[in-house]
Amino acid sequence: MTRKLNTAVVLGGGIIGVSAATHLTRRGVAVRLVTDADPASGASGRSLSWLNSAGERSKPYHDLRMAGIDRYRTLFAADPSRDWLRFDGALFWPSAEEPRAAADRHEYESRHGYDSHLVTRESVAAHTGDVDASAMAADGVFNPGEGWVSLPHLIGHLLEEFAAAGGELITGAGACEVVVSDGRAAGVRTAAGEEITGDAVVVACGPQTPEVVAPLGVRIADASPLSLVAISEPLATPVATVMNTPRAAIRPNPGGTVAVDHDWYEESIREVDGGYEIDEDVVDELMAEAAKLLDGVESLPKASWKIGKKPIPGDGEPVFGELEAVPGCYAAFTHSGATLGLLSGELIAYELTTGAKHPMLETFRPERFA
C-alpha cells in the first residue's frame, strides 16, 4: 500500500537526517530539513565512520549493517575517484591481556561468511603496509572488505541532490520540539518559537534523540558516552587502512590526514558552560599512541579535535520506527550512523511513504524500551 505523504520535516543535520531527507525527496515528498546549527556540526562531524560489521552482534543487526555497506559499495562504484569514500580494509588487534581475542573474533566472523584473516606480526605486511608490526601487542584480524567514509563530505554530496530536488534546508533552529496536533505529529517548533509544519516528522538528532521524544511520552534508553575525534596534520605518505587497537583507533581522512579516537580518555573530558573541554596534553597522548601504529611515522601532530556525545542506544541496538504513541513521528537513533547512513534514509522513506513496516527493522522499534 502507499500512504499519502505530501510534506515532511526532518529534524537533524547529521548523516541519518540528511539521508532521510534526500530519500524522501526521491519519493516525491516536499521536505524541510531543520538543524539546530549547521549540517554535520554534531556527531557526524566527529565520527570515526568506519564501515564494518566486524565482531559479534545480533543477526538482524549484522544483516542491516551488511546491507548498509552494500549501499556504500554502489556509491563507490559510481565514482571510485572520490577521496572521501574508500574500501581498503581494516586491521584489529586486542590487548596483550586477551591473547585469544583475535582468534575467537576471526572464528566467529568466518562462521557467517565475513571476510576475515588472522594475522601476526610476521604476516600483517602481506595485507597492509601502513602498520608498524612491532606495535602489535597480540595477533590481529584483517578484514579486507571494510572501508571508511568522511561523513561531512557525504552529507555535502547528499545535500546537493536534496537542494536540486527542491528540498529546503533550515539551519540555526536551535533546540526544537515536535508539535502534536490531534494526536499526530504535525511539525516542529524551533527555539525561537517558529512552527514548521509537515505531514510527518523524522527525529534524527543523534545523541539528543531520546531527549527530543521524551516529552511525547516515549522512552528510549540512552547510553551515549562523551567522545573525542582528532584530525592530524597531513602525512608525507597517506594511510589507507582503518586500525582499531587497544590505545588508538585510526581511519584515513581526505587530504592525507587521519582521524583518531578511542575511549580510554573519556573521564578526562569535562563539561564547561554547556560545552566540553579536555586538557590538550591528553589529545597529544592520543596522537602519540596513534603514531606508534604507523610504519615510518615518528610523530602525528594534531590539527584539530572535536568533543561531544557519541550516539549509542541503551541496549546497543539501533532504534528505527514510527512512534506508536505519536503517529507521524519517526525516531532514528543508532551507534552505527555511518555504516547505516545511506540505508537508514532509504528505509525511513520507505516506511513513511508506504505505511508498511520493513522486515529488516522489526527488532529495532522504539517501543522495546517501553
N, C-alpha and C positions, 0 to 999 in steps of 0.2 A: 504494500500500500504506500501511498505518497501523502505526506502531511503538507498542508498549505502553509508555507513559511515564506513570507514576503520580506521581512526585515529581521535583523538580529543585532544585538550588541555583544561584543566580545570584550571582556574586561581582563586586561593583562597583555603587556607588550613583549613577553618572552616568547620562546620558540613555540610553545603549545598554543598560546593565544594567537600568535601571528599565523601559525599553520592552520588553526581552526578558521580564522577569518578568511584566509586565502581559499581554503577548500569550500567554504560556504559560498563565496562569490563564484566559484566554478560551477556551483549548482544553481546559480541564478538568484541568490539571496542578496539583498541590499544590506551591507554590513557596515556598522560603525565600530571601529576598533578603538577602545579607550584605554589609555595608560596613565599611571599615576605620575610618571615623569617622561622619560624618552624610551623608545623601544630598546631592548637589550640592556637596560640600565640596572636590572635586578639580577636574579640567579643565573639567567642565561648569559650574562656578561662576565660571569666569574665561574663558569663551569669547565671542568676538565674535558667534558664532551667526548669521552671515549666510547666508540660504537662497538658494543660487545654483548654477548650473553654468556660470559665465562663464569666458571664456578657453579655452585649449587643454588637452585631456586625452584619454585613450583613449575610444573609442566606448562600450565596456562601462561605463566609469566615468561618462561623461556620461549614458548611459541610466539607470544606477542613481540618479544624483542627480536626474534629471528625475522619476523615479518617487517619489523621496523628497519632492520639492516637491509632487507631486500629493497625497500623504497629508496634508501640512500644509494644502493648499487645502481638503480635505474637512473637516478640523478647524476651519479658519477659517470655512467656510460654516455650520457648526453653530452658531456664536456669534460674529458679526463684532464684537461689542462688547468682546471681550477686549483688554485693553491690553498684553498680552504676546506677541501674535502678529499681525503686520501684513504687508501686501503693498503697499508704497508706492514700490517701485523702488529702484535703486541707481545710483550715479554713480562712474565710474572715470576717472582720468587719470594718465598716466605722467609721468616727469620730463622736463624740457626737453631733456635729452640723448637722448631717444628720440622724436623728432618723428613717426615713422611708427607708433609702437606702438599708438595708439588706432585708427588706420585699419586696420592689419593685424588687430587684435582684432575690430573691427566686421565686417570682411570674412569672417573665419573664422566668427564666430558666425552671421552671416547665411546662410552656405552650408549650415548644418544647421538652419535654421529657428528659431534662438534669437532672441527679440525684442530687437533691438539698434539703437540710434540714435546716430549720430555727432554730437557736439555741440561747439560752440565757445563762447568767452566770450560771444559775442553771442546765441547760440541757447539756451544752457542754461536760461535763465529760463522758456522755454516748457515745460520738463519738470519743474523743481523750483525752488521759491522759497527753499530752505534755504541754497544755496551763495552765497558771495561770489565772483562770477565773476572778480574781479581776482586771486584766489588760484590760478586755473587756470594751471599752468605750460605746458600744451600742450592740444591738442584732447583731448576725452574721449569716453567711451561711456556712455550711459544705458540701463539695462535695466529697463523698467517692470514686468516680471513677477517681479522678485526681491523678497525680503522679509527678515524677521528674526524671531527668537523669543528670549524670555528663558528659557533652559533651566531655571533654578531654579523658575520658575513652572510650566513644562510638567511638570517632574518632580513637583512637588507635585500637579498635576492628575492625573497618571497614578497616583501613589501612593494617592490617594483611591479610585480604581477598584480598584487592587490590594488594598487593605485590605478594601473592601466584598466582594470575591470570596473572602476568606479567606486571602489571602497573608500571610506572616509576614515582618516586617522586623526584622533583627538588626543593630543599629548598634554601633560601637565595637569591632569584632572585631580591629582591628589588621591587621598584615600576615599574610595567610592563605596556605596552601599547599593544592594539590589532593591529595586522598587517592586512591590507586590500589589496587584490590583485584582479584586475578585478571586483571590486565591491563586493567581498565576503571576509569574514573573512578567513585568511589563517594561523593564528597562533598568537603568541605574541612575543614582543621584551622585553628582560629583561633590568634592569637598566644598565647593563654592555654592552648592545648592541647586545647580542646574540639572534638570531631568533630561535624560537621553533615552528615548523610548524605542522599543523593539518588540517583535512577537516572541522572541526568545532571548535569553541571556546565557552566555558562557562565562563561567568564573574560572579563569586560568591565571591565578595571581601568585603562582609559585608557593613559597612558604606562608604567604598571607591567606591562602585559600581557606583553611579551616576557620580563620578569624572572620572572613567575609561572609561565610554561610552560617556561622553560629547564630546571628540574630534571627535567622529564618527557622530556628529550632532544629537545625541539623548539626549533629556532632560528627566530626571527622578527626580521628586521633592523629596527633601530630608529634613527630619525633625529630623535627628539623634541628640539626646542630649548627653552631656557628662554624664557619669555614673561611679559608683564605685561598686565593689563587694569585700567584705571582707570575709576571711575564718577564723573561730575560732580555738582555740586550742581544742583538743578532750574533749568531755564532759564525766562526770562519767556515765551518763545514756544517750545513744544516742536518738536523736529526730527522730520521724517517720513522722510527719505531716508538710506539707508546710503551712506557715502562711503569709497572706497578710493583713497588718494592717496599721493604719494611720501614724505610725512613723518608722516602720521597716517591711521588708519582709524577711522571713526565708525559707530556704529549707534544708533538711538533705544533708549530703555530706559524701562520703566514709571516713572511719577511725574514725567514731563517731564525726565528726566535723559538723558545719553548715556553709552555705553560707548566707550572709546577704547583702541586698541592699535596696535602696529607692530612692527618688528624691528630698527630701527637702534640701539637701546639694549641689545641682548642682552649685549654684552660688559661692560656696566656692572653686570649682576646678579652678586651674589656668593653663594656657598653658605656659610652660617654655622650651626654647631651643628645640622646636619641640615635646616635651612630655608634660605630665600633672603631677601636684602635688596638694596635699591638706594638710592642717595642720593636724598633727597626732591627735590632740585633737578632731577634727571633726569625725574622724574614731572611736575614743574612745566613743564619744557621740552616734554614730550609734550603736555600740556594746552594750552600756548601755541600749539603747532603746530596743534592741533585747532581752537582758537578762530579762527585765521586763515581757516579754511574756511567759517565760518558767517556768513551775512549778518546784520549788526546786532549781532554779539556781540564785545565788546571783550576779555573775559576769560572763562575757563572754569575756575572753581575746582574742585579735586578734592574729593570726599567720602570716597573710599576707593580702595584698589588691592589687587590680589592678584597673587602671583608663583608660577609653577610651570612644569612641563613641559607643552608643547603636544604632544599625541599625533600623531606622524607616522611611519608605517612607512618602512623604509629606501628603498623604491623609490617612495614617494609614493602608491601604490595601496592601497585598503582590504584588510584581512585579515578574511575570514569563513569559518569552516568547522570541522567536527568533525575533531579531530586523528586522522590515520591511525595514529599511534603509540600513542594512548591513546583508544580508542573511548569515547564517552560524555562526552568533554571537548570543548567548543566554544570556540574563540577568536574574539574580535571586537575589532578594533583599527583605527582609522581617523582620519585628519585631519578628515574631513567628518562628525564625530559629530553636529553639529547638523542639517545637511541630511538625513542618513540616519537621524536619530534614531528616527522613527516606523517607517519602512520596515524598518530593520535588525531591530528586535524582531519584526516580523511574519515576516520571512524566517527568522530564527533559530528561532522557534517552529515554523514550517512544517517546516524540515529536521529538527528534533529529534523532532517528533511523527509525522512520516510516514516518516522514514528515507530520503526522496528528496532528491537534490541539486537545488536550484533553479537553472535555467539562467542566471539573471542574476548568479549568484555564481561561475560557472565559472572565471573568470580570477583570482579573488581568494583562492584556497585557501592556507592557511599553508604547505603543502608546497613552494610555489615557491621558498622560501628554503633548502630542504634542500641 
